Amino acid sequence: MQEVQEPAWCTVSSSLCKVCGVDLLGGVVATLGGVLDLLGGVVATLGGVQDLLGGVIATLGGVVDLLGGVIATLGGVLDLLGGVVATLGGVLDLLGGVVATLGGVLDLLGGVVATLGGVLDLLGGVVATLGGVLDLLGGVVATLGGVLDLLGGVVATLGGVLDLLGGVIATLGGVLDLLGGVIATLGGVLDLLGGVVATLGGVLDLLGGVVATLGGVLDLLGGVVATLGGVLDLLGGVVATLGGVLDLLGGVIATLGGVVDLLGGVVATLGGVLDLLDGVGHLKPSPLVFVQSVVKITGNEMHRP
């Protein structure tokens, strides 16, 4: 049998439909693949932002721990200053005891002076008594009759003098013992003052340790300030990264707008294809419909973005 050959316009329209349909669908698939890759990049970027925020939170936790150590150190400094105040109170109490002891020493010396005055008065009485004795001996020489009575009185007077001299000697021994006690007390006072000087040296050493501790606290606060500066720099980087993410999302939105426009062109092209197919179905009465469909498809392809 002889093959029936199709008209030339039918062959051209069939080839044109195949070529246009394959190229158009391939472009749509490639565009959708690019959109999916872009969305994957957005998801990866958001994961990096999440990791960065986790690092920021961990750094802030370290800063909180460091501030807790600073507060504990300041508590130790306050306890140390309390100990210094207590030690100074003890030193003031000790100095008060020293002042009271010196007052007692002065009172004791006053008693010694009063006792020496009594001794001098007693010696004056002895001298006066001896003068009376001499006068009495003169009366004895003048009056021989009363010599024996005078001698008896003299013996009695000399016995009293000896007793008086014994009391004077005992009083002088007590004075010497008192002076020895005064000297011993002054030695104790000197030893006490030496202890006060040593205690003040320890207080000065303690104050030196307090000053050194405060220097360490200031260094620690400097480290805290530096750490906070690093945190601020890190937050600045986070803000810059978020700005880049917003820019990327803007690009994604613009790309999605282009995809929507492309899909609109695809829909319009498919409408033209349907109109072309419809024209092919009705081409037998008039070839003018096929020509109009081809012109419509060509116009849609030219107006695609």
Stockholm file with secondary structure:
# STOCKHOLM 1.0

chainA/1-305         MQEVQEPAWCTVSSSLCKVCGVDLLGGVVATLGGVLDLLGGVVATLGGVQDLLGGVIATLGGVVDLLGGVIATLGGVLDLLGGVVATLGGVLDLLGGVVATLGGVLDLLGGVVATLGGVLDLLGGVVATLGGVLDLLGGVVATLGGVLDLLGGVVATLGGVLDLLGGVIATLGGVLDLLGGVIATLGGVLDLLGGVVATLGGVLDLLGGVVATLGGVLDLLGGVVATLGGVLDLLGGVVATLGGVLDLLGGVIATLGGVVDLLGGVVATLGGVLDLLDGVGHLKPSPLVFVQSVVKITGNEMHRP
#=GR chainA/1-305 SS CCCCCCCHHHHHHHHHHHHHHHHHHHHHHHHHHHHHHHHHHHHHHHHHHHHHHHHHHHHHHHHHHHHHHHHHHHHHHHHHHHHHHHHHHHHHHHHHHHHHHHHHHHHHHHHHHHHHHHHHHHHHHHHHHHHHHHHHHHHHHHCGGGHHHHHHHHHHHHHHHHHHHHHHHHHHHHHHHHHHHHHHHHHHHHHHHHHHHHHHHHHHHHHHHHHHHHHHHHHHHHHHHHHHHHHHHHHHHHHHHHHHHHHHHHHHHHHHHHHHHHHHHHHHHHHHHHHHHHHHHTTTTCTHHHHHHHHHHHHHHHHCC
#=GC SS_cons         CCCCCCCHHHHHHHHHHHHHHHHHHHHHHHHHHHHHHHHHHHHHHHHHHHHHHHHHHHHHHHHHHHHHHHHHHHHHHHHHHHHHHHHHHHHHHHHHHHHHHHHHHHHHHHHHHHHHHHHHHHHHHHHHHHHHHHHHHHHHHHCGGGHHHHHHHHHHHHHHHHHHHHHHHHHHHHHHHHHHHHHHHHHHHHHHHHHHHHHHHHHHHHHHHHHHHHHHHHHHHHHHHHHHHHHHHHHHHHHHHHHHHHHHHHHHHHHHHHHHHHHHHHHHHHHHHHHHHHHHHTTTTCTHHHHHHHHHHHHHHHHCC
//
